[in-house]
Amino acid sequence: MRCEDIKRFASLYIDGEFDELEGARFEDHLEHCETCRDMIQSTRVFQQALVERLNPPRMPRAVRDRILEAVDAELSAAPRPWIWKVPMAAAASIVLAVGIYAALPGVGENAEAEEVETLVEESVAVHEAALPPEVEGNGDAVRGFLAEKAHLNLRPPIEENDSTRLLGVRLTRIGKSRAVLYHYLHNNRSVSVVQIPRRHLETLRGNRQLIPASTRVLYDGARRGYNITLFEGSGSTNTVVSDMPSRELRKLIPASL
């Protein structure tokens, strides 16, 4: 393997997705290349930092208590001769209670707000890490790479022009979702866009149809010295991060907004 291959497939290696032969070839290169060993270690540390940043939403204590009370009630009400039916009844109570929890006013909104917070925090972390792209080039080169290597049919989220140039992309992860990190240069300012395909978001959200057909902004603000705009469309969610002024950053967002 060459150093270019090590950079391109670093995430796959760290995630343990290589078979035994591929892994052996990868590690043989690392044994003889200090530069690539350092790069792999930096990437591993970065991914671990992302995991530690995660703050998964917790079910409110009151809702949890309600579920346990429903289970206890089923256990108490079940006639002893039919005690073998209790687990099924208890399971039904849990399903019912969780369904009620999901339907409570504000719960869906809270879950979405927590998801937005995770996307913003991790996108800023990815931007700060400044990891190099796996493939360099314009929109055509990027689309070909994503289709061949990741089987993703995605369009670059920001159009290129005289002021805005796409430098390249790399594959990454945000939480449990596969994501694409786009590197742009706008008026000599670095811009990162983290893009998550729609089907991965639907899996994350339990296949709930929360993504609208039209584009909408879910977050527009600042975090740790960067301006961030997070917008959703019919095909993906995109988090744009840069240190450029907010008004200028918003001009990069598709005209459909």
Secondary structure, DSSP 8 states (H G I E B T S, - for coil): --HHHHHHTHHHHHTT-S-HHHHHHHHHHHHH-HHHHHHHHHHHHHHHHHHHH-------HHHHHHHHHHHHHHHHHS-GGGGGGHHHHHHHHHHHHHHHHHHSTTHHHHHHHHHHHHHHHHHHHHHHHT---SEESSHHHHHHHHHHHS------SS---SSEEEEEEEEEEETTEEEEEEEEEETTEEEEEEEEEHHHHHHHTTS---S-SS-EEEEEEEETTEEEEEEE-SSEEEEEEESS-HHHHHTTS-TT-
